[in-house]
Amino acid sequence: MKEYIEERVLELANYIIDRKTTVRYAAKKFGISKSTVHKDVTKWNG
């Protein structure tokens, strides 16, 4: 996996967990689509 994708996945997951926020809000904060957030955190989760 590309290193920048792995970093983004970890940042997204930590952001969502730490702030108890939604995929929609995380997508807006990171400037990416909801689909990308969902794909990242589900595909690379464990």
Summary of the structure (lengths in Angstrom):
residues: 46
radius of gyration: 9.6
end to end distance: 14.0
largest distance: 26.8
contacts: 106
relative contact order: 0.19
helix: 76%
strand: 0%
